[in-house]
Amino acid sequence: MEPVNMESMGHPEIYPLVLTTKTQEIFNCRIDEDVTDEQPYKLINKVDIFEDLRNRAAVSDFHPVKKIVQEYPGNELLLVYDKDFKYGLNFYLIGTEEGKENYLNPPEVPEEQEEYKEHIPEDVYVYKPPVSKPWVSLGSEKEIEEESVMESTKQITYMISQKRSEFGAPVKFSDQNASSVKDAYIECTAYPDKNFTLKQLEKDVSMQVIPQIKDTSTQTEWTYPKNATTQYYPREFSEEEKETLKQSKPLVDFLNNASISVEIALQQNEIMNTFIDDWKYLAEEEGTFGDKTDTHLKEYQSFTDLHSPTEKMITCVSWHPTIYGLIAVSVAVRLSFEDRVYFSGKLLLQPSLILFWSFSDPIHPQLMLESPDDIFCFKFCPSDPNIIAGGCINGQIVLWDITAHADRIENIKAGDSRSKKATLKPMFLLEPESNTEAMYIRHCAVSSIESGHKKVITDIHWLSDTFEINRMGSVFENRSGICCQLVTCSADCTICFWDIRPQKPLTPQTTEKKKEESIEIPFDVPSTFLHLDLSWKPLSKIRLSKGETSLDYCPTRISLNEDHLLYKTEDKTLTQSKIVKTGEMNPYHNLESGMANLLKPIDDFCTKFFVGTEDGEVIYTDWKMKKDSETGRLMPKKPVSIHTIHDGTVHTVQRSPFYNDIILTVGGWNMAIWKEGVMTGPLLQSCCAPKMYTSGHWSLTRPGVFYIGREDGYIDIWDLLEKTHEPAQSQNICITMITYIKPWIFSAKQQFIAIADYYGTLRILEIPWTLSRPSTNEMTSVNHYFEREVKHLEYVEQRKNIREQEKKEMELEMEKKKI
């Protein structure tokens, strides 16, 4: 805080102060007692002021002038009582020795000015009248004359007279009708008179305040350049000096002594590299703190459907498990429920599609899978990637079989033979003739509308080929050896399990009836799942009820215990595709009836799974059904745990690809990491983000990294080894909401991440080396972090139980004291 002085009034040495009653008592400068009109000043020791500043610090009244007191050269400062508030406050401090001496010992005034001085109060500026000088014209009077207003019309003079005899005559006023007397009523209407029109002179006045401008320049003195050269010649011995030096004894002794050391050094150079950087190989090279090019996602390619007549958004993204560079996306119309009902007639005329994009053609989709309504989720079958299952907005499940188009896959070189990527990769290419026309593929089967879901299907998963379940939810060994069952969740508060095999074996009679019916099958529709079309019913249905109330939980995402095993079977899918190529029978073309009587049950199988709801709850429940003792109906079990962590719809429930019991949930404005078996709460819960989270996904190569998309187009990259309370970095991808994130490992040195947005654009970004290459012992380090968080939760739970027990004991003691 700068002290305020009276420099504007001509007294820079004066600093006004406000001294409270307590300060006046401390320094013995009480008004009308210690300082009066006769003696309005007080000398204060500098040490006393410092003592008061130490005791009261900023509360002291001398704190504004602390700097002035410290710089004051003398030991005593002069404090003056300002009775008339000449300087605005009740006291003022004189901050210089010269001002103090002038106040205590005013200078002598000549006798001529003594009489004039008596009338002038002290410390007041003396007015000096200006001295008149002759005026010199600079031309300003001409401008004043031009801008001044001059009278332009002649003045008219009227003279009114009256006879002298009529002066002072009595006047009588009377009332009469103006219309009855002639010339008694005269109306004076206004009219424009051109003789008296006045033109207003315009007057332009302008002012401009400009700072003082000072142009300065500096130029170094330039001298004429000169070319100068210097040549050094080697100093050489003469021939005689060389011969004398060779025969000298000191040189011979030096060579004999140094030759041994030189030989040892040469041998060491052959054994090891002396120029190696030991610090570089002492520890692993960390690239986390590199520049933006090393840590940020780089855009590789983008896809947009330019031929769609309506505005659509991307609802789900999935990379093809075996075909490199091929990615499938499902699109839906960007309409609310009311608008969708209003435009339902027009929407029926437009096909609902799943588009297949290839890196080789970013403009034209390679395949288009038709569906009866917009698809909001779909998955490739892990056993056969030519089989695709999707969930519609109307609650139906759709199955496609693209085996007939698998012959179009060819092995081509992904670059020149000299390049690093000179490896044979299967790429998806259509025939040249069909590139001009879009290829539409119709669905093979659709589930029954009456028996399935009633609202939009929010998530779909294939069950692993190692097990299958029955209507009760019991787990058995899968005798088919392929993925034959699905699980779906919907906004109608139900979770359904489906089986693509015929539930009853086909008898000869039924086959004869089918022949008699003679159903016409379109030539372009495979008959793989003809037995399911429009008659497919769920194997079992689970409703997540909220206990005693009639309300139910609305699931949006599910995660089973075997999800992490589905897409680690790449070799199995490759062998499956080879079987199809060689001409062997595809197991999906000859499905047997499911759930035979002689099946071996699996006893130690975990049937519990995680569910994310529309209201932000994370539920851990069991899919096994139990019979009600009263009604005998199959009833779902009570959820094991329910936690309301997210403040919005849960968009992601995904297990870590490295830890089977670690689950990531993303919803609302935060994310959480859970451990299966720990029911007290999440291991990690983030604070509220600046924008709502809309999607998320684990990294496929780094255990401690995961990606989260936001509604403002940013993607948050979390690295648990670097930060656990906030994202390690955020990067802007687009201008609208990110709807889906899906990473993919293209090769050992190259990884991609697919990011879809609300405007229907799919962006393929290349993951940098620092986010794809795991550090040494990263998996064990992240595992230790999760174990520490589990111990922390257990400790908190123990302390909570101890506090509750202490509270009960205190309440018992209080009751005993009252008695």
MINURO-419827 format. One record per residue (C-alpha): residue number from 1; x, y, z. Coordinates in pm, whole numbers, plus 50000, padded with zeros to 5 digits. Layout:
N
i  X  Y  Z
NUM  X  Y  Z
...
REM end
This chain:
819
i  X  Y  Z
1  50000  50000  50000
2  50157  50334  49888
3  50140  50628  50139
4  49931  50928  50026
5  50113  51266  50029
6  50005  51617  49945
7  50223  51666  49639
8  49922  51793  49445
9  49885  52076  49697
10  50252  52170  49689
11  50357  51978  50002
12  50511  51644  49909
13  50657  51605  50259
14  50314  51591  50430
15  50135  51251  50477
16  49781  51265  50625
17  49696  51009  50895
18  49396  50894  51098
19  49488  50828  51461
20  49230  50647  51670
21  49178  50714  52041
22  49385  50410  52136
23  49677  50524  51920
24  49655  50875  52069
25  49680  50726  52418
26  49980  50511  52323
27  50181  50801  52180
28  50047  51069  52425
29  49897  51284  52150
30  49539  51309  52272
31  49338  51591  52116
32  49273  51898  52339
33  49499  51747  52606
34  49844  51671  52464
35  49794  51861  52138
36  49604  52193  52144
37  49557  52497  51925
38  49855  52665  52092
39  50082  52362  52045
40  49932  52144  51768
41  50235  51915  51716
42  50410  51629  51888
43  50757  51478  51835
44  50737  51096  51826
45  51034  50868  51859
46  51102  50646  51560
47  51163  50343  51786
48  50815  50376  51941
49  50655  50363  51597
50  50848  50045  51508
51  50740  49891  51839
52  50375  49968  51760
53  50413  49819  51410
54  50552  49497  51555
55  50276  49470  51814
56  49978  49556  51597
57  50115  49494  51245
58  49860  49596  50980
59  49614  49718  51249
60  49854  49997  51344
61  49756  50347  51225
62  50118  50403  51114
63  50111  50101  50877
64  50033  50318  50564
65  50351  50524  50629
66  50570  50232  50735
67  50800  50281  50439
68  50832  50658  50512
69  50922  50588  50875
70  51185  50330  50776
71  51349  50571  50530
72  51337  50872  50765
73  51698  50975  50848
74  51631  51126  51193
75  51523  50972  51525
76  51212  51185  51590
77  50925  51249  51350
78  50693  51549  51369
79  50320  51470  51408
80  50086  51770  51358
81  49723  51795  51467
82  49503  51905  51174
83  49210  52065  51349
84  49049  52214  51035
85  49105  51896  50828
86  49308  52096  50583
87  49453  51776  50436
88  49145  51559  50487
89  49236  51374  50812
90  49281  51462  51180
91  49663  51435  51181
92  49945  51457  50933
93  50306  51340  50947
94  50599  51539  50810
95  50825  51289  50638
96  51143  51496  50583
97  51392  51669  50813
98  51372  51986  50603
99  50994  52004  50637
100  51023  51943  51012
101  51274  52232  51051
102  51061  52466  50836
103  50759  52391  51057
104  50938  52429  51392
105  51159  52721  51282
106  50982  52914  51007
107  51207  53144  50796
108  51219  53517  50877
109  50996  53741  50670
110  51094  54105  50573
111  50919  54389  50757
112  50732  54500  50443
113  50568  54158  50419
114  50500  54107  50791
115  50172  54293  50773
116  50075  54094  50465
117  50197  53771  50627
118  49968  53811  50930
119  49667  53767  50708
120  49813  53457  50535
121  49778  53130  50730
122  50076  52902  50754
123  50136  52625  50506
124  49915  52792  50242
125  50019  52860  49888
126  50080  53234  49828
127  49905  53362  49520
128  50122  53554  49274
129  49920  53766  49030
130  50003  53713  48662
131  50194  53980  48472
132  50014  54120  48169
133  50182  54093  47833
134  50093  54237  47494
135  49865  54017  47289
136  50004  53871  46969
137  49760  53755  46702
138  49820  53408  46563
139  49509  53389  46344
140  49265  53238  46595
141  49024  53534  46574
142  48942  53441  46216
143  48831  53095  46319
144  48619  53246  46599
145  48448  53480  46352
146  48376  53189  46115
147  48227  52975  46390
148  48025  53253  46558
149  47653  53302  46480
150  47572  53632  46311
151  47229  53790  46264
152  47126  53744  45901
153  46785  53924  45903
154  46706  54291  45940
155  46548  54402  46262
156  46190  54540  46235
157  46087  54823  46464
158  45719  54880  46562
159  45594  55200  46723
160  45259  55192  46905
161  45102  55532  46995
162  44782  55656  47160
163  44612  55994  47189
164  44693  56198  47493
165  44328  56257  47572
166  44266  55884  47602
167  44530  55839  47867
168  44372  55735  48195
169  44018  55700  48051
170  43795  55447  48231
171  43775  55106  48068
172  43461  54896  48072
173  43471  54525  47989
174  43160  54333  47885
175  43078  53985  47747
176  42938  53936  47400
177  42912  53665  47142
178  43207  53686  46905
179  43013  53553  46609
180  42736  53815  46636
181  42964  54116  46605
182  43145  54179  46281
183  43520  54158  46291
184  43504  54068  46661
185  43643  53717  46610
186  43950  53680  46393
187  44131  53349  46357
188  44505  53378  46305
189  44617  53056  46143
190  44985  52976  46124
191  45151  52967  45786
192  45515  52947  45674
193  45666  53277  45578
194  45972  53249  45354
195  46089  53592  45452
196  46152  53485  45808
197  46307  53140  45755
198  46624  53106  45958
199  46903  52875  45858
200  47089  52721  46149
201  47460  52741  46116
202  47640  52419  46188
203  47924  52438  46432
204  48185  52164  46437
205  48389  52138  46753
206  48649  51865  46800
207  48914  51793  47058
208  49192  51541  47055
209  49419  51456  47345
210  49739  51288  47239
211  50043  51188  47440
212  50373  51347  47381
213  50548  51150  47111
214  50918  51126  47099
215  51093  50963  46804
216  51435  50827  46878
217  51657  50606  46671
218  51989  50438  46713
219  52218  50332  46436
220  52546  50156  46478
221  52826  50307  46277
222  52877  50114  45957
223  53228  50073  45834
224  53349  49961  45498
225  53397  49582  45498
226  53739  49448  45426
227  53838  49097  45323
228  54120  48963  45536
229  54280  48619  45528
230  54535  48449  45744
231  54729  48143  45649
232  54923  47930  45896
233  55207  47716  45775
234  55319  47409  45969
235  55650  47433  46145
236  55873  47147  46033
237  56210  47023  46134
238  56484  47006  45887
239  56620  46672  45774
240  56925  46705  45994
241  56712  46789  46297
242  56486  46490  46226
243  56779  46249  46217
244  56921  46392  46537
245  56582  46367  46711
246  56531  46005  46607
247  56862  45902  46757
248  56808  46097  47082
249  56771  45890  47400
250  56470  46087  47553
251  56252  46004  47248
252  56342  45634  47265
253  56265  45621  47639
254  55928  45797  47587
255  55820  45556  47313
256  55920  45255  47521
257  55719  45380  47821
258  55407  45495  47628
259  55378  45198  47392
260  55249  44967  47664
261  54968  45208  47769
262  54867  45267  47408
263  54843  44894  47338
264  54622  44843  47647
265  54392  45131  47539
266  54359  44988  47187
267  54270  44647  47327
268  54004  44802  47553
269  53850  44983  47256
270  53815  44652  47078
271  53653  44488  47381
272  53393  44758  47467
273  53261  45087  47332
274  53409  45369  47542
275  53177  45629  47388
276  52854  45467  47513
277  52617  45681  47726
278  52600  45494  48056
279  52321  45717  48193
280  52101  45636  47895
281  52126  45262  47954
282  52113  45286  48333
283  51734  45338  48332
284  51456  45326  48081
285  51409  45624  47855
286  51095  45805  47966
287  50913  46005  47702
288  50621  46127  47912
289  50748  46483  47932
290  50812  46527  47562
291  50666  46788  47332
292  50316  46787  47183
293  50413  46581  46882
294  50516  46298  47113
295  50218  46297  47350
296  49919  46412  47142
297  49692  46214  46913
298  49755  46274  46544
299  49468  46266  46296
300  49521  45990  46041
301  49196  45980  45843
302  48830  46079  45868
303  48508  45934  45724
304  48175  46109  45659
305  47869  45980  45478
306  47820  46249  45213
307  47532  46068  45041
308  47292  46058  45336
309  46992  46292  45284
310  46935  46342  45659
311  47160  46451  45943
312  47274  46147  46138
313  47494  46074  46436
314  47721  45777  46501
315  47591  45552  46781
316  47842  45262  46783
317  48185  45184  46637
318  48359  44848  46600
319  48682  44748  46424
320  48673  44429  46220
321  48851  44158  46423
322  49055  44014  46134
323  49049  44261  45843
324  49298  44540  45901
325  49185  44886  45801
326  48812  44802  45802
327  48582  44964  46056
328  48204  44948  46096
329  47982  45227  46233
330  47610  45246  46301
331  47429  45572  46233
332  47096  45707  46360
333  46886  46010  46281
334  46949  46309  46514
335  46590  46350  46633
336  46419  46356  46970
337  46144  46108  47053
338  45868  46359  46968
339  46027  46453  46634
340  46087  46087  46553
341  45716  46015  46604
342  45620  46321  46398
343  45847  46227  46104
344  45790  45852  46134
345  45637  45833  45785
346  45941  45992  45621
347  46185  45787  45826
348  46035  45462  45696
349  46144  45559  45345
350  46509  45600  45449
351  46717  45288  45520
352  46878  45239  45861
353  47236  45131  45800
354  47563  45004  45941
355  47844  45144  45723
356  48174  44966  45659
357  48461  45208  45594
358  48803  45110  45460
359  49132  45299  45474
360  49164  45241  45100
361  48852  45449  45018
362  48758  45728  45260
363  48467  45855  45047
364  48254  45552  44960
365  48137  45296  45216
366  48244  44943  45129
367  47930  44773  45264
368  47593  44888  45398
369  47396  44658  45627
370  47024  44732  45623
371  46807  44707  45935
372  46438  44767  46009
373  46522  45064  46234
374  46816  45268  46360
375  47091  45060  46524
376  47227  45185  46860
377  47469  44898  46934
378  47620  44605  46747
379  47897  44346  46788
380  48095  44112  46562
381  48071  43748  46658
382  48403  43638  46816
383  48377  43290  46660
384  48296  43413  46309
385  48341  43783  46225
386  48105  43744  45929
387  47816  43715  46177
388  47702  44051  46320
389  47433  44117  46581
390  47279  44457  46646
391  47016  44618  46866
392  46752  44852  46722
393  46577  45152  46869
394  46245  44964  46854
395  46376  44681  47077
396  46445  44421  46804
397  46770  44228  46755
398  46900  44198  46400
399  47142  43936  46264
400  47352  43970  45945
401  47569  43717  45762
402  47827  43867  45524
403  47998  43534  45445
404  47906  43568  45078
405  48115  43887  45059
406  48420  43742  45238
407  48572  43630  44905
408  48642  43992  44819
409  48923  44003  45076
410  49261  43998  44906
411  49617  44004  45039
412  49792  44317  44921
413  50116  44484  45024
414  50069  44774  45259
415  50349  44978  45107
416  50673  44954  44916
417  50914  44670  44980
418  51171  44915  45110
419  50937  45069  45368
420  50909  44946  45722
421  50546  44846  45669
422  50621  44603  45388
423  50409  44327  45538
424  50115  44137  45396
425  49796  44264  45554
426  49445  44159  45449
427  49261  44470  45326
428  48895  44489  45232
429  48854  44579  44867
430  48551  44559  44644
431  48558  44472  44280
432  48617  44770  44049
433  48272  44737  43891
434  48089  44761  44222
435  48277  45064  44350
436  48041  45301  44173
437  47726  45154  44328
438  47655  45118  44698
439  47626  44755  44811
440  47333  44697  45046
441  47311  44374  45245
442  46981  44273  45398
443  46950  44119  45742
444  46906  43743  45790
445  46677  43744  46093
446  46492  43982  46323
447  46361  43902  46669
448  45995  43897  46757
449  45849  44236  46844
450  45597  44096  47093
451  45841  43885  47297
452  46154  44103  47297
453  46239  44445  47432
454  45987  44726  47420
455  46234  45016  47399
456  46574  45097  47255
457  46849  44837  47308
458  47140  45017  47474
459  47404  44739  47487
460  47467  44396  47336
461  47732  44130  47405
462  47816  43783  47274
463  47866  43520  47543
464  48194  43332  47530
465  48218  43003  47341
466  48329  42824  47660
467  47988  42817  47830
468  47613  42854  47777
469  47320  42915  48009
470  46965  42785  48041
471  46637  42955  48136
472  46729  42944  48505
473  47064  43112  48446
474  47266  42801  48530
475  47599  42769  48347
476  47693  42462  48139
477  47973  42369  47905
478  47922  42483  47547
479  47901  42172  47335
480  47884  42366  47008
481  48228  42523  47054
482  48111  42854  46902
483  47942  43167  47036
484  47570  43095  47019
485  47420  43318  47288
486  47377  43692  47334
487  47289  43924  47620
488  47116  44260  47574
489  46993  44539  47797
490  46725  44790  47713
491  46559  45107  47837
492  46250  44898  47926
493  46437  44797  48249
494  46508  44439  48133
495  46814  44229  48052
496  46756  43943  47807
497  46960  43636  47712
498  46918  43504  47356
499  47015  43180  47182
500  47059  43173  46803
501  47015  42793  46784
502  46671  42640  46728
503  46515  42563  47065
504  46339  42247  46944
505  46489  41982  46714
506  46344  41971  46368
507  46123  41667  46307
508  46044  41522  45964
509  45684  41644  45994
510  45787  42003  46051
511  46024  41990  45757
512  45745  41864  45532
513  45518  42144  45652
514  45784  42400  45571
515  45814  42264  45221
516  45437  42286  45175
517  45432  42648  45297
518  45681  42741  45017
519  45808  43063  45171
520  45977  43276  44912
521  46324  43382  45030
522  46494  43672  44849
523  46799  43557  44654
524  47030  43806  44827
525  46939  43699  45185
526  47136  43406  45335
527  46933  43135  45503
528  47171  43110  45800
529  46920  43226  46062
530  46595  43170  45875
531  46455  42969  46168
532  46476  43281  46390
533  46319  43543  46164
534  46024  43717  46337
535  45991  43427  46585
536  46307  43472  46788
537  46228  43494  47160
538  46462  43555  47455
539  46587  43254  47648
540  46543  43435  47981
541  46453  43784  48091
542  46574  43966  48404
543  46403  44273  48546
544  46606  44493  48784
545  46347  44598  49042
546  46404  44858  49315
547  46315  44638  49610
548  45970  44688  49759
549  45871  44969  49519
550  45710  44915  49182
551  45991  45102  49006
552  46277  44935  48818
553  46634  45024  48732
554  46690  45125  48370
555  47015  44957  48246
556  47227  45131  47983
557  47554  44929  47990
558  47652  44582  48115
559  47984  44405  48168
560  48012  44027  48208
561  48295  43837  48370
562  48409  43685  48040
563  48408  44001  47828
564  48785  44035  47832
565  48826  43692  47672
566  48605  43754  47368
567  48840  43957  47151
568  49162  43786  47253
569  49076  43497  47023
570  49214  43645  46703
571  49387  43323  46604
572  49060  43137  46647
573  48878  43380  46416
574  49155  43352  46160
575  49129  42973  46160
576  48751  43003  46135
577  48783  43225  45827
578  49032  42978  45677
579  48782  42697  45726
580  48522  42894  45536
581  48769  42962  45256
582  48870  42600  45218
583  48508  42500  45167
584  48439  42321  45492
585  48097  42348  45650
586  48045  42668  45847
587  47912  42571  46193
588  47661  42859  46184
589  47500  42716  45871
590  47411  42391  46044
591  47313  42482  46399
592  47173  42212  46624
593  46905  42272  46883
594  47038  42433  47196
595  47046  42313  47557
596  47041  41937  47524
597  46966  41729  47830
598  47313  41582  47873
599  47519  41892  47948
600  47796  41915  48203
601  47734  42200  48451
602  48010  42440  48556
603  47992  42482  48933
604  48261  42744  49011
605  48149  42991  48743
606  48090  43355  48847
607  47745  43457  48726
608  47759  43809  48866
609  47800  44111  48640
610  47807  44491  48652
611  47523  44711  48527
612  47521  45089  48466
613  47183  45262  48479
614  47023  45571  48335
615  47015  45743  48676
616  47387  45695  48743
617  47376  45382  48963
618  47637  45106  48933
619  47477  44770  49022
620  47651  44441  49089
621  47395  44163  49051
622  47349  43797  48953
623  47181  43664  48640
624  47082  43336  48806
625  46708  43307  48866
626  46541  43168  49176
627  46192  43025  49225
628  45951  43218  49440
629  45839  43000  49731
630  45482  43134  49714
631  45408  43168  49343
632  45668  42927  49199
633  45772  43179  48935
634  46129  43246  48835
635  46245  43566  49006
636  46576  43752  48972
637  46801  43765  49277
638  46847  44076  49485
639  47142  44292  49371
640  47462  44237  49568
641  47550  44608  49581
642  47412  44936  49450
643  47617  45257  49445
644  47499  45596  49318
645  47828  45749  49210
646  47754  45917  48878
647  47525  46218  48845
648  47405  46125  48498
649  47352  45838  48256
650  47627  45574  48263
651  47774  45553  47910
652  48060  45306  47969
653  48099  44993  48184
654  48413  44812  48070
655  48656  44565  48222
656  49028  44627  48197
657  49201  44418  47929
658  49484  44350  48180
659  49292  44292  48506
660  48975  44084  48493
661  48840  44228  48819
662  48898  44600  48742
663  48603  44787  48585
664  48585  45141  48444
665  48252  45327  48457
666  48193  45664  48291
667  47878  45870  48330
668  47752  46216  48412
669  48037  46450  48502
670  48277  46193  48654
671  48431  45851  48615
672  48503  45568  48863
673  48720  45256  48878
674  48585  44950  49063
675  48726  44620  49179
676  48507  44313  49167
677  48464  44173  49517
678  48510  44514  49691
679  48157  44622  49777
680  48238  44930  49991
681  48279  45164  49698
682  48499  45258  49400
683  48878  45250  49418
684  48902  45581  49234
685  48638  45846  49177
686  48716  46165  48987
687  48584  46509  49070
688  48329  46683  48850
689  48462  46759  48501
690  48401  47096  48330
691  48182  46920  48072
692  47973  46604  48078
693  48143  46274  47994
694  47984  46083  47705
695  48210  45780  47639
696  48524  45600  47755
697  48759  45312  47681
698  49067  45144  47831
699  49398  45150  47647
700  49477  44817  47482
701  49851  44822  47558
702  49899  45035  47872
703  49730  44915  48194
704  49717  45260  48356
705  49582  45460  48059
706  49222  45515  47948
707  49043  45766  47725
708  48725  45960  47809
709  48523  46171  47562
710  48334  46486  47659
711  48032  46669  47523
712  48241  46970  47410
713  48454  46761  47171
714  48755  46719  47400
715  48908  46386  47496
716  49065  46343  47840
717  49363  46106  47855
718  49416  45960  48203
719  49749  45810  48308
720  49736  45660  48657
721  50115  45642  48677
722  50141  46019  48626
723  49824  46164  48787
724  49527  46013  48966
725  49332  46329  49058
726  49301  46478  48708
727  49363  46385  48342
728  49724  46377  48229
729  49625  46577  47921
730  49319  46698  47727
731  49299  46738  47353
732  49034  46894  47132
733  48911  46658  46861
734  48592  46815  46724
735  48339  47089  46796
736  48050  46866  46903
737  47979  46578  47141
738  48195  46265  47121
739  47960  45965  47105
740  48196  45665  47092
741  48565  45576  47140
742  48727  45256  47013
743  49106  45195  47001
744  49269  44927  46787
745  49617  44774  46755
746  49716  44789  46389
747  50071  44659  46438
748  50339  44641  46704
749  50455  44992  46612
750  50127  45154  46515
751  49797  45195  46701
752  49482  45382  46609
753  49183  45515  46801
754  48846  45573  46637
755  48647  45871  46771
756  48289  45929  46655
757  48094  46253  46707
758  47735  46374  46712
759  47755  46517  46356
760  47827  46176  46201
761  48203  46214  46141
762  48438  45926  46225
763  48796  46033  46294
764  49086  45789  46298
765  49375  45917  46508
766  49718  45766  46555
767  49816  45699  46915
768  50165  45835  46998
769  50451  45618  47117
770  50428  45738  47478
771  50061  45635  47508
772  50101  45298  47334
773  50431  45168  47471
774  50408  45053  47835
775  50690  45137  48070
776  50891  44876  48258
777  50686  44705  48530
778  50383  44923  48453
779  50141  44636  48506
780  50280  44557  48853
781  50293  44928  48946
782  49927  44982  48854
783  49834  44659  49035
784  50012  44783  49350
785  49817  45109  49323
786  49485  44920  49310
787  49590  44706  49608
788  49674  45019  49810
789  49334  45165  49732
790  49165  44842  49846
791  49353  44858  50177
792  49256  45222  50213
793  48887  45136  50165
794  48914  44857  50421
795  49078  45094  50668
796  48805  45355  50617
797  48536  45089  50669
798  48704  44970  50989
799  48728  45325  51123
800  48363  45379  51039
801  48262  45069  51235
802  48479  45178  51529
803  48319  45523  51529
804  47970  45374  51521
805  48057  45148  51816
806  48199  45445  52010
807  47886  45645  51934
808  47663  45368  52069
809  47874  45342  52387
810  47853  45719  52440
811  47474  45710  52399
812  47450  45429  52657
813  47662  45629  52903
814  47442  45935  52853
815  47129  45727  52923
816  47289  45583  53240
817  47375  45934  53362
818  47015  46046  53306
819  46882  45750  53505
REM end
